[in-house]
């Protein structure tokens, strides 16, 4: 496909995801390289939603290691159960954090980040990584983001 994304100007989240997800699917179609695909997912999400930080941490040798991302530099390694990412990994569930200051053990890669969502990536029933999205505004993520970002990570082929 052409590499230009069609960015919707709608402010409705469902419309934004509904327009974006088929384009992400097309970007990934026929491309077996995991890093390339994770990188394009981050770029597509960042381009549509203009979030502060969008990226993947992937499980490697028992810890989460920074993968492809868009945004400022970030912490490279997160242990199981640590921070929002390590907790989402441990619980194998999506975590929506409206105020990162109120999340015990939140890892502040940037003091600008105020709310966050972390979505586990599954392969063969195991968490193999997480998609982490940060906003510099409070309370930016909800069940709609959880639902659609879970659909996005299901597009990843291993
Ligand atoms: N805040 C995350 C760490 C990763 S950065 O936000 C990019 C956490 O608490 O796990």
Backbone and ligand atoms as CSV (ligand in chain L), in Angstrom:
chain,resi,resn,atom,element,x,y,z
A,1,UNK,N,N,0.841,-1.205,0.000
A,1,UNK,CA,C,0.000,0.000,0.000
A,1,UNK,C,C,0.867,1.242,0.000
A,2,UNK,N,N,0.255,2.360,-0.316
A,2,UNK,CA,C,0.977,3.624,-0.214
A,2,UNK,C,C,1.297,3.847,1.256
A,3,UNK,N,N,2.419,4.523,1.515
A,3,UNK,CA,C,2.820,4.664,2.911
A,3,UNK,C,C,2.179,5.857,3.610
A,4,UNK,N,N,1.338,6.603,2.873
A,4,UNK,CA,C,0.683,7.725,3.538
A,4,UNK,C,C,-0.550,7.250,4.287
A,5,UNK,N,N,-0.668,7.713,5.534
A,5,UNK,CA,C,-1.862,7.378,6.307
A,5,UNK,C,C,-2.936,8.394,6.002
A,6,UNK,N,N,-4.169,7.922,6.048
A,6,UNK,CA,C,-5.295,8.838,5.927
A,6,UNK,C,C,-5.737,9.171,7.350
A,7,UNK,N,N,-5.388,10.362,7.803
A,7,UNK,CA,C,-5.664,10.753,9.182
A,7,UNK,C,C,-7.036,11.417,9.240
A,8,UNK,N,N,-7.893,10.874,10.114
A,8,UNK,CA,C,-9.219,11.483,10.212
A,8,UNK,C,C,-9.188,12.677,11.172
A,9,UNK,N,N,-9.956,13.668,10.833
A,9,UNK,CA,C,-10.018,14.865,11.686
A,9,UNK,C,C,-11.126,14.741,12.731
A,10,UNK,N,N,-11.848,13.625,12.675
A,10,UNK,CA,C,-12.904,13.408,13.672
A,10,UNK,C,C,-12.293,13.438,15.067
A,11,UNK,N,N,-13.040,13.960,16.022
A,11,UNK,CA,C,-12.553,13.942,17.407
A,11,UNK,C,C,-13.171,12.776,18.179
A,12,UNK,N,N,-14.006,11.991,17.477
A,12,UNK,CA,C,-14.629,10.852,18.121
A,12,UNK,C,C,-13.657,9.655,18.075
A,13,UNK,N,N,-13.324,9.143,19.249
A,13,UNK,CA,C,-12.323,8.072,19.337
A,13,UNK,C,C,-12.694,6.848,18.516
A,14,UNK,N,N,-13.956,6.440,18.625
A,14,UNK,CA,C,-14.370,5.247,17.894
A,14,UNK,C,C,-14.179,5.454,16.400
A,15,UNK,N,N,-14.550,6.637,15.915
A,15,UNK,CA,C,-14.354,6.920,14.475
A,15,UNK,C,C,-12.872,6.931,14.128
A,16,UNK,N,N,-12.060,7.480,15.015
A,16,UNK,CA,C,-10.619,7.533,14.744
A,16,UNK,C,C,-10.043,6.119,14.645
A,17,UNK,N,N,-10.376,5.272,15.620
A,17,UNK,CA,C,-9.861,3.895,15.580
A,17,UNK,C,C,-10.441,3.132,14.395
A,18,UNK,N,N,-11.711,3.368,14.113
A,18,UNK,CA,C,-12.346,2.619,13.027
A,18,UNK,C,C,-11.712,2.961,11.681
A,19,UNK,N,N,-11.290,4.203,11.544
A,19,UNK,CA,C,-10.621,4.597,10.296
A,19,UNK,C,C,-9.176,4.103,10.268
A,20,UNK,N,N,-8.549,4.058,11.426
A,20,UNK,CA,C,-7.114,3.745,11.466
A,20,UNK,C,C,-6.813,2.243,11.401
A,21,UNK,N,N,-7.609,1.437,12.082
A,21,UNK,CA,C,-7.250,0.021,12.220
A,21,UNK,C,C,-7.120,-0.709,10.869
A,22,UNK,N,N,-8.031,-0.499,9.910
A,22,UNK,CA,C,-7.829,-1.166,8.613
A,22,UNK,C,C,-6.539,-0.703,7.919
A,23,UNK,N,N,-6.154,0.533,8.168
A,23,UNK,CA,C,-4.909,1.022,7.566
A,23,UNK,C,C,-3.699,0.356,8.218
A,24,UNK,N,N,-3.776,0.133,9.537
A,24,UNK,CA,C,-2.678,-0.580,10.205
A,24,UNK,C,C,-2.605,-2.004,9.656
A,25,UNK,N,N,-3.783,-2.611,9.492
A,25,UNK,CA,C,-3.832,-3.971,8.950
A,25,UNK,C,C,-3.154,-4.015,7.577
A,26,UNK,N,N,-3.429,-3.023,6.758
A,26,UNK,CA,C,-2.837,-2.980,5.417
A,26,UNK,C,C,-1.325,-2.750,5.486
A,27,UNK,N,N,-0.893,-1.935,6.458
A,27,UNK,CA,C,0.543,-1.685,6.609
A,27,UNK,C,C,1.294,-2.965,6.963
A,28,UNK,N,N,0.656,-3.804,7.775
A,28,UNK,CA,C,1.315,-5.023,8.243
A,28,UNK,C,C,1.211,-6.169,7.231
A,29,UNK,N,N,0.247,-6.064,6.337
A,29,UNK,CA,C,-0.066,-7.168,5.428
A,29,UNK,C,C,1.167,-7.598,4.625
A,30,UNK,N,N,1.492,-8.883,4.715
A,30,UNK,CA,C,2.582,-9.431,3.905
A,30,UNK,C,C,3.969,-9.120,4.431
A,31,UNK,N,N,4.062,-8.415,5.549
A,31,UNK,CA,C,5.383,-8.087,6.101
A,31,UNK,C,C,5.642,-8.953,7.331
A,32,UNK,N,N,6.594,-9.873,7.247
A,32,UNK,CA,C,6.827,-10.774,8.379
A,32,UNK,C,C,7.753,-10.200,9.454
A,33,UNK,N,N,8.390,-9.085,9.193
A,33,UNK,CA,C,9.389,-8.602,10.163
A,33,UNK,C,C,8.724,-7.920,11.358
A,34,UNK,N,N,8.968,-8.479,12.546
A,34,UNK,CA,C,8.294,-7.998,13.754
A,34,UNK,C,C,8.665,-6.550,14.076
A,35,UNK,N,N,9.933,-6.224,14.035
A,35,UNK,CA,C,10.355,-4.860,14.396
A,35,UNK,C,C,9.745,-3.841,13.427
A,36,UNK,N,N,9.765,-4.168,12.157
A,36,UNK,CA,C,9.171,-3.260,11.162
A,36,UNK,C,C,7.696,-3.036,11.469
A,37,UNK,N,N,6.993,-4.100,11.811
A,37,UNK,CA,C,5.558,-3.981,12.067
A,37,UNK,C,C,5.263,-3.222,13.358
A,38,UNK,N,N,6.037,-3.496,14.411
A,38,UNK,CA,C,5.832,-2.768,15.667
A,38,UNK,C,C,6.120,-1.282,15.452
A,39,UNK,N,N,7.149,-0.994,14.676
A,39,UNK,CA,C,7.523,0.404,14.415
A,39,UNK,C,C,6.405,1.128,13.666
A,40,UNK,N,N,5.824,0.466,12.682
A,40,UNK,CA,C,4.754,1.122,11.924
A,40,UNK,C,C,3.480,1.279,12.752
A,41,UNK,N,N,3.210,0.345,13.644
A,41,UNK,CA,C,2.039,0.495,14.523
A,41,UNK,C,C,2.218,1.736,15.395
A,42,UNK,N,N,3.406,1.900,15.968
A,42,UNK,CA,C,3.663,3.086,16.816
A,42,UNK,C,C,3.495,4.368,16.005
A,43,UNK,N,N,4.067,4.376,14.819
A,43,UNK,CA,C,4.011,5.581,13.988
A,43,UNK,C,C,2.570,5.918,13.616
A,44,UNK,N,N,1.806,4.893,13.253
A,44,UNK,CA,C,0.414,5.128,12.846
A,44,UNK,C,C,-0.413,5.669,14.020
A,45,UNK,N,N,-0.241,5.076,15.192
A,45,UNK,CA,C,-1.003,5.539,16.368
A,45,UNK,C,C,-0.604,6.955,16.736
A,46,UNK,N,N,0.684,7.227,16.697
A,46,UNK,CA,C,1.178,8.564,17.062
A,46,UNK,C,C,0.657,9.615,16.072
A,47,UNK,N,N,0.643,9.233,14.796
A,47,UNK,CA,C,0.212,10.186,13.765
A,47,UNK,C,C,-1.268,10.538,13.923
A,48,UNK,N,N,-2.080,9.529,14.229
A,48,UNK,CA,C,-3.515,9.787,14.376
A,48,UNK,C,C,-3.837,10.500,15.688
A,49,UNK,N,N,-3.261,10.005,16.781
A,49,UNK,CA,C,-3.723,10.482,18.088
A,49,UNK,C,C,-2.819,11.536,18.720
A,50,UNK,N,N,-1.615,11.718,18.166
A,50,UNK,CA,C,-0.674,12.744,18.683
A,50,UNK,C,C,-0.370,12.545,20.174
A,51,UNK,N,N,-0.388,11.285,20.606
A,51,UNK,CA,C,-0.071,11.037,22.013
A,51,UNK,C,C,1.378,11.395,22.294
A,52,UNK,N,N,1.692,11.564,23.571
A,52,UNK,CA,C,3.042,11.947,23.988
A,52,UNK,C,C,4.057,10.843,23.692
A,53,UNK,N,N,3.669,9.617,23.997
A,53,UNK,CA,C,4.599,8.489,23.830
A,53,UNK,C,C,3.795,7.239,23.479
A,54,UNK,N,N,4.236,6.511,22.480
A,54,UNK,CA,C,3.604,5.247,22.079
A,54,UNK,C,C,4.721,4.250,21.816
A,55,UNK,N,N,4.698,3.117,22.485
A,55,UNK,CA,C,5.779,2.171,22.192
A,55,UNK,C,C,5.534,0.797,22.751
A,56,UNK,N,N,6.417,-0.085,22.355
A,56,UNK,CA,C,6.356,-1.475,22.806
A,56,UNK,C,C,7.514,-1.780,23.743
A,57,UNK,N,N,7.212,-2.578,24.766
A,57,UNK,CA,C,8.240,-3.269,25.541
A,57,UNK,C,C,8.018,-4.746,25.281
A,58,UNK,N,N,9.084,-5.460,24.940
A,58,UNK,CA,C,8.953,-6.884,24.626
A,58,UNK,C,C,9.662,-7.729,25.681
A,59,UNK,N,N,9.067,-8.875,26.017
A,59,UNK,CA,C,9.660,-9.773,27.008
A,59,UNK,C,C,10.911,-10.420,26.404
A,60,UNK,N,N,12.046,-10.219,27.109
A,60,UNK,CA,C,13.303,-10.846,26.685
A,60,UNK,C,C,14.040,-11.310,27.933
A,61,UNK,N,N,14.350,-12.584,28.008
A,61,UNK,CA,C,15.069,-13.132,29.165
A,61,UNK,C,C,14.459,-12.698,30.492
A,62,UNK,N,N,13.145,-12.772,30.579
A,62,UNK,CA,C,12.477,-12.542,31.853
A,62,UNK,C,C,12.265,-11.102,32.261
A,63,UNK,N,N,12.516,-10.159,31.364
A,63,UNK,CA,C,12.160,-8.771,31.669
A,63,UNK,C,C,11.630,-8.087,30.412
A,64,UNK,N,N,10.996,-6.924,30.626
A,64,UNK,CA,C,10.516,-6.158,29.477
A,64,UNK,C,C,11.661,-5.274,28.988
A,65,UNK,N,N,11.898,-5.310,27.695
A,65,UNK,CA,C,12.963,-4.495,27.106
A,65,UNK,C,C,12.328,-3.571,26.066
A,66,UNK,N,N,12.758,-2.336,26.091
A,66,UNK,CA,C,12.220,-1.319,25.172
A,66,UNK,C,C,12.333,-1.780,23.718
A,67,UNK,N,N,11.237,-1.634,22.997
A,67,UNK,CA,C,11.210,-1.966,21.572
A,67,UNK,C,C,10.924,-0.711,20.772
A,68,UNK,N,N,10.366,-0.878,19.578
A,68,UNK,CA,C,10.052,0.281,18.750
A,68,UNK,C,C,9.096,1.233,19.465
A,69,UNK,N,N,9.361,2.523,19.334
A,69,UNK,CA,C,8.491,3.508,19.967
A,69,UNK,C,C,8.560,4.820,19.210
A,70,UNK,N,N,7.614,5.704,19.546
A,70,UNK,CA,C,7.596,7.077,19.022
A,70,UNK,C,C,7.459,7.993,20.227
A,71,UNK,N,N,8.345,8.944,20.352
A,71,UNK,CA,C,8.288,9.873,21.479
A,71,UNK,C,C,9.662,10.035,22.083
A,72,UNK,N,N,9.713,10.701,23.248
A,72,UNK,CA,C,11.002,10.938,23.906
A,72,UNK,C,C,11.671,9.635,24.356
A,73,UNK,N,N,12.970,9.710,24.598
A,73,UNK,CA,C,13.709,8.535,25.079
A,73,UNK,C,C,13.048,7.993,26.344
A,74,UNK,N,N,13.181,6.689,26.558
A,74,UNK,CA,C,12.452,6.041,27.665
A,74,UNK,C,C,13.340,5.022,28.364
A,75,UNK,N,N,12.874,4.574,29.542
A,75,UNK,CA,C,13.599,3.534,30.287
A,75,UNK,C,C,13.696,2.285,29.418
A,76,UNK,N,N,14.799,1.568,29.515
A,76,UNK,CA,C,14.997,0.440,28.608
A,76,UNK,C,C,14.506,-0.889,29.167
A,77,UNK,N,N,14.562,-1.068,30.509
A,77,UNK,CA,C,14.211,-2.380,31.065
A,77,UNK,C,C,13.246,-2.250,32.237
A,78,UNK,N,N,12.233,-3.096,32.259
A,78,UNK,CA,C,11.217,-3.081,33.330
A,78,UNK,C,C,11.012,-4.522,33.793
A,79,UNK,N,N,11.067,-4.724,35.117
A,79,UNK,CA,C,10.910,-6.078,35.676
A,79,UNK,C,C,9.439,-6.460,35.811
A,80,UNK,N,N,9.199,-7.761,35.889
A,80,UNK,CA,C,7.843,-8.286,36.094
A,80,UNK,C,C,7.252,-7.680,37.362
A,81,UNK,N,N,6.053,-7.142,37.253
A,81,UNK,CA,C,5.368,-6.587,38.418
A,81,UNK,C,C,5.737,-5.148,38.731
A,82,UNK,N,N,6.706,-4.572,38.003
A,82,UNK,CA,C,7.126,-3.191,38.271
A,82,UNK,C,C,6.430,-2.218,37.321
A,83,UNK,N,N,6.051,-1.067,37.863
A,83,UNK,CA,C,5.436,-0.033,37.044
A,83,UNK,C,C,4.119,-0.500,36.445
A,84,UNK,N,N,3.569,0.339,35.590
A,84,UNK,CA,C,2.300,-0.025,34.946
A,84,UNK,C,C,2.552,-1.155,33.945
A,85,UNK,N,N,3.675,-1.053,33.231
A,85,UNK,CA,C,3.977,-2.062,32.208
A,85,UNK,C,C,4.207,-3.431,32.823
A,86,UNK,N,N,5.038,-3.481,33.871
A,86,UNK,CA,C,5.345,-4.760,34.512
A,86,UNK,C,C,4.129,-5.356,35.203
A,87,UNK,N,N,3.210,-4.491,35.657
A,87,UNK,CA,C,1.980,-4.980,36.297
A,87,UNK,C,C,1.014,-5.534,35.250
A,88,UNK,N,N,0.898,-4.841,34.121
A,88,UNK,CA,C,0.033,-5.343,33.034
A,88,UNK,C,C,0.547,-6.690,32.536
A,89,UNK,N,N,1.853,-6.818,32.467
A,89,UNK,CA,C,2.478,-8.091,32.063
A,89,UNK,C,C,2.137,-9.172,33.086
A,90,UNK,N,N,2.357,-8.885,34.364
A,90,UNK,CA,C,2.112,-9.876,35.416
A,90,UNK,C,C,0.649,-10.318,35.458
A,91,UNK,N,N,-0.249,-9.320,35.355
A,91,UNK,CA,C,-1.684,-9.643,35.436
A,91,UNK,C,C,-2.244,-10.134,34.104
A,92,UNK,N,N,-1.474,-9.968,33.043
A,92,UNK,CA,C,-1.919,-10.319,31.692
A,92,UNK,C,C,-3.243,-9.643,31.362
A,93,UNK,N,N,-3.320,-8.354,31.744
A,93,UNK,CA,C,-4.536,-7.610,31.423
A,93,UNK,C,C,-4.213,-6.139,31.137
A,94,UNK,N,N,-5.121,-5.523,30.405
A,94,UNK,CA,C,-4.968,-4.103,30.068
A,94,UNK,C,C,-5.170,-3.250,31.313
A,95,UNK,N,N,-4.290,-2.268,31.504
A,95,UNK,CA,C,-4.426,-1.345,32.630
A,95,UNK,C,C,-4.629,0.070,32.109
A,96,UNK,N,N,-5.689,0.714,32.589
A,96,UNK,CA,C,-5.950,2.117,32.260
A,96,UNK,C,C,-5.636,2.918,33.522
A,97,UNK,N,N,-4.719,3.872,33.404
A,97,UNK,CA,C,-4.289,4.660,34.568
A,97,UNK,C,C,-4.599,6.144,34.309
A,98,UNK,N,N,-5.686,6.646,34.916
A,98,UNK,CA,C,-6.096,8.032,34.649
A,98,UNK,C,C,-5.120,9.067,35.202
A,99,UNK,N,N,-4.413,8.692,36.294
A,99,UNK,CA,C,-3.454,9.615,36.906
A,99,UNK,C,C,-2.266,8.781,37.375
A,100,UNK,N,N,-1.150,8.924,36.663
A,100,UNK,CA,C,-0.005,8.052,36.965
A,100,UNK,C,C,0.527,8.270,38.383
A,101,UNK,N,N,0.352,9.475,38.921
A,101,UNK,CA,C,0.820,9.764,40.292
A,101,UNK,C,C,0.094,8.877,41.301
A,102,UNK,N,N,-1.109,8.467,40.970
A,102,UNK,CA,C,-1.923,7.678,41.893
A,102,UNK,C,C,-1.680,6.175,41.727
A,103,UNK,N,N,-0.801,5.787,40.784
A,103,UNK,CA,C,-0.520,4.357,40.578
A,103,UNK,C,C,0.731,3.989,41.364
A,104,UNK,N,N,0.595,3.146,42.392
A,104,UNK,CA,C,1.762,2.804,43.199
A,104,UNK,C,C,2.841,2.144,42.330
A,105,UNK,N,N,4.046,2.673,42.385
A,105,UNK,CA,C,5.151,2.060,41.647
A,105,UNK,C,C,5.249,2.477,40.196
A,106,UNK,N,N,4.441,3.449,39.792
A,106,UNK,CA,C,4.554,3.944,38.422
A,106,UNK,C,C,5.993,4.351,38.123
A,107,UNK,N,N,6.475,3.975,36.944
A,107,UNK,CA,C,7.839,4.336,36.554
A,107,UNK,C,C,7.755,5.579,35.671
A,108,UNK,N,N,8.309,6.667,36.157
A,108,UNK,CA,C,8.218,7.934,35.411
A,108,UNK,C,C,9.396,8.060,34.451
A,109,UNK,N,N,9.190,7.604,33.219
A,109,UNK,CA,C,10.238,7.794,32.212
A,109,UNK,C,C,10.310,9.273,31.866
A,110,UNK,N,N,9.170,9.948,31.937
A,110,UNK,CA,C,9.136,11.396,31.722
A,110,UNK,C,C,8.208,12.009,32.753
A,111,UNK,N,N,8.628,13.128,33.320
A,111,UNK,CA,C,7.781,13.802,34.314
A,111,UNK,C,C,6.554,14.417,33.638
A,112,UNK,N,N,6.555,14.480,32.316
A,112,UNK,CA,C,5.422,15.090,31.602
A,112,UNK,C,C,4.240,14.139,31.470
A,113,UNK,N,N,4.515,12.848,31.593
A,113,UNK,CA,C,3.440,11.870,31.404
A,113,UNK,C,C,2.464,11.911,32.581
A,114,UNK,N,N,1.178,11.985,32.285
A,114,UNK,CA,C,0.174,12.081,33.364
A,114,UNK,C,C,-0.859,10.962,33.372
A,115,UNK,N,N,-1.165,10.409,32.200
A,115,UNK,CA,C,-2.057,9.246,32.184
A,115,UNK,C,C,-1.507,8.232,31.192
A,116,UNK,N,N,-1.976,7.003,31.339
A,116,UNK,CA,C,-1.307,5.922,30.603
A,116,UNK,C,C,-2.259,4.749,30.389
A,117,UNK,N,N,-2.046,4.015,29.302
A,117,UNK,CA,C,-2.730,2.727,29.114
A,117,UNK,C,C,-1.678,1.714,28.673
A,118,UNK,N,N,-1.745,0.534,29.230
A,118,UNK,CA,C,-0.813,-0.525,28.840
A,118,UNK,C,C,-1.618,-1.762,28.454
A,119,UNK,N,N,-1.353,-2.271,27.259
A,119,UNK,CA,C,-2.105,-3.386,26.685
A,119,UNK,C,C,-1.144,-4.555,26.435
A,120,UNK,N,N,-1.399,-5.701,27.048
A,120,UNK,CA,C,-0.513,-6.849,26.797
A,120,UNK,C,C,-0.618,-7.369,25.364
A,121,UNK,N,N,0.508,-7.854,24.875
A,121,UNK,CA,C,0.550,-8.506,23.562
A,121,UNK,C,C,0.703,-10.000,23.826
A,122,UNK,N,N,-0.213,-10.795,23.292
A,122,UNK,CA,C,-0.195,-12.244,23.552
A,122,UNK,C,C,0.299,-13.020,22.329
A,123,UNK,N,N,1.008,-14.100,22.604
A,123,UNK,CA,C,1.358,-15.061,21.549
A,123,UNK,C,C,1.306,-16.445,22.182
A,124,UNK,N,N,0.545,-17.352,21.594
A,124,UNK,CA,C,0.345,-18.701,22.160
A,124,UNK,C,C,-0.082,-18.633,23.621
A,125,UNK,N,N,-0.955,-17.688,23.943
A,125,UNK,CA,C,-1.501,-17.606,25.297
A,125,UNK,C,C,-0.591,-16.958,26.328
A,126,UNK,N,N,0.623,-16.556,25.920
A,126,UNK,CA,C,1.575,-15.941,26.849
A,126,UNK,C,C,1.718,-14.456,26.519
A,127,UNK,N,N,1.982,-13.660,27.552
A,127,UNK,CA,C,2.298,-12.250,27.278
A,127,UNK,C,C,3.740,-12.184,26.765
A,128,UNK,N,N,3.899,-11.656,25.561
A,128,UNK,CA,C,5.246,-11.558,24.980
A,128,UNK,C,C,5.718,-10.110,24.905
A,129,UNK,N,N,4.852,-9.195,25.311
A,129,UNK,CA,C,5.231,-7.790,25.295
A,129,UNK,C,C,4.039,-6.958,25.714
A,130,UNK,N,N,4.240,-5.645,25.744
A,130,UNK,CA,C,3.121,-4.737,26.031
A,130,UNK,C,C,3.204,-3.533,25.098
A,131,UNK,N,N,2.026,-3.015,24.789
A,131,UNK,CA,C,1.936,-1.712,24.107
A,131,UNK,C,C,1.656,-0.688,25.200
A,132,UNK,N,N,2.494,0.340,25.259
A,132,UNK,CA,C,2.367,1.366,26.303
A,132,UNK,C,C,2.085,2.705,25.624
A,133,UNK,N,N,1.048,3.387,26.082
A,133,UNK,CA,C,0.733,4.716,25.540
A,133,UNK,C,C,0.639,5.704,26.696
A,134,UNK,N,N,1.318,6.828,26.540
A,134,UNK,CA,C,1.338,7.856,27.588
A,134,UNK,C,C,0.793,9.165,27.039
A,135,UNK,N,N,0.094,9.894,27.921
A,135,UNK,CA,C,-0.373,11.230,27.553
A,135,UNK,C,C,0.146,12.237,28.562
A,136,UNK,N,N,0.362,13.461,28.121
A,136,UNK,CA,C,0.780,14.504,29.061
A,136,UNK,C,C,-0.442,15.181,29.692
A,137,UNK,N,N,-1.638,14.649,29.371
A,137,UNK,CA,C,-2.882,15.123,29.991
A,137,UNK,C,C,-3.439,14.030,30.896
A,138,UNK,N,N,-4.139,14.432,31.931
A,138,UNK,CA,C,-4.777,13.474,32.830
A,138,UNK,C,C,-5.960,12.798,32.140
A,139,UNK,N,N,-6.242,11.568,32.530
A,139,UNK,CA,C,-7.487,10.891,32.188
A,139,UNK,C,C,-7.788,10.855,30.684
A,140,UNK,N,N,-6.785,10.429,29.913
A,140,UNK,CA,C,-6.956,10.434,28.459
A,140,UNK,C,C,-7.402,9.094,27.893
A,141,UNK,N,N,-7.399,8.043,28.714
A,141,UNK,CA,C,-7.683,6.707,28.181
A,141,UNK,C,C,-8.851,6.067,28.916
A,142,UNK,N,N,-9.612,5.263,28.180
A,142,UNK,CA,C,-10.793,4.636,28.776
A,142,UNK,C,C,-11.027,3.270,28.122
A,143,UNK,N,N,-12.202,2.725,28.360
A,143,UNK,CA,C,-12.513,1.394,27.841
A,143,UNK,C,C,-12.533,1.350,26.310
A,144,UNK,N,N,-12.829,2.478,25.691
A,144,UNK,CA,C,-12.803,2.519,24.216
A,144,UNK,C,C,-11.378,2.299,23.722
A,145,UNK,N,N,-10.421,2.997,24.345
A,145,UNK,CA,C,-9.024,2.798,23.948
A,145,UNK,C,C,-8.608,1.353,24.214
A,146,UNK,N,N,-9.018,0.831,25.380
A,146,UNK,CA,C,-8.648,-0.547,25.718
A,146,UNK,C,C,-9.163,-1.499,24.640
A,147,UNK,N,N,-10.426,-1.350,24.287
A,147,UNK,CA,C,-11.042,-2.251,23.299
A,147,UNK,C,C,-10.312,-2.190,21.951
A,148,UNK,N,N,-10.071,-0.983,21.474
A,148,UNK,CA,C,-9.465,-0.867,20.137
A,148,UNK,C,C,-7.961,-1.164,20.142
A,149,UNK,N,N,-7.264,-0.778,21.208
A,149,UNK,CA,C,-5.826,-1.084,21.230
A,149,UNK,C,C,-5.606,-2.593,21.375
A,150,UNK,N,N,-6.539,-3.280,22.051
A,150,UNK,CA,C,-6.456,-4.746,22.106
A,150,UNK,C,C,-6.633,-5.329,20.696
A,151,UNK,N,N,-7.509,-4.704,19.905
A,151,UNK,CA,C,-7.650,-5.160,18.502
A,151,UNK,C,C,-6.363,-4.908,17.723
A,152,UNK,N,N,-5.732,-3.762,17.973
A,152,UNK,CA,C,-4.505,-3.420,17.254
A,152,UNK,C,C,-3.417,-4.468,17.550
A,153,UNK,N,N,-3.221,-4.795,18.829
A,153,UNK,CA,C,-2.116,-5.722,19.122
A,153,UNK,C,C,-2.408,-7.140,18.617
A,154,UNK,N,N,-3.671,-7.451,18.405
A,154,UNK,CA,C,-4.006,-8.774,17.835
A,154,UNK,C,C,-3.578,-8.876,16.365
A,155,UNK,N,N,-3.319,-7.733,15.739
A,155,UNK,CA,C,-2.897,-7.756,14.336
A,155,UNK,C,C,-1.437,-8.201,14.175
A,156,UNK,N,N,-0.705,-8.182,15.305
A,156,UNK,CA,C,0.731,-8.511,15.235
A,156,UNK,C,C,0.894,-10.015,15.021
A,157,UNK,N,N,1.659,-10.367,13.982
A,157,UNK,CA,C,1.949,-11.786,13.683
A,157,UNK,C,C,3.333,-12.140,14.199
A,158,UNK,N,N,3.441,-13.347,14.747
A,158,UNK,CA,C,4.760,-13.795,15.232
A,158,UNK,C,C,5.263,-14.981,14.422
L,1,LIG,N1,N,5.347,4.485,32.884
L,1,LIG,C1,C,5.719,3.129,32.533
L,1,LIG,C2,C,7.151,3.054,32.104
L,1,LIG,C3,C,7.355,3.196,30.642
L,1,LIG,S1,S,7.251,4.780,30.093
L,1,LIG,O1,O,5.982,5.383,30.428
L,1,LIG,C4,C,7.590,4.926,28.487
L,1,LIG,C5,C,5.453,2.204,33.711
L,1,LIG,O2,O,5.146,2.654,34.816
L,1,LIG,O3,O,5.592,1.000,33.518
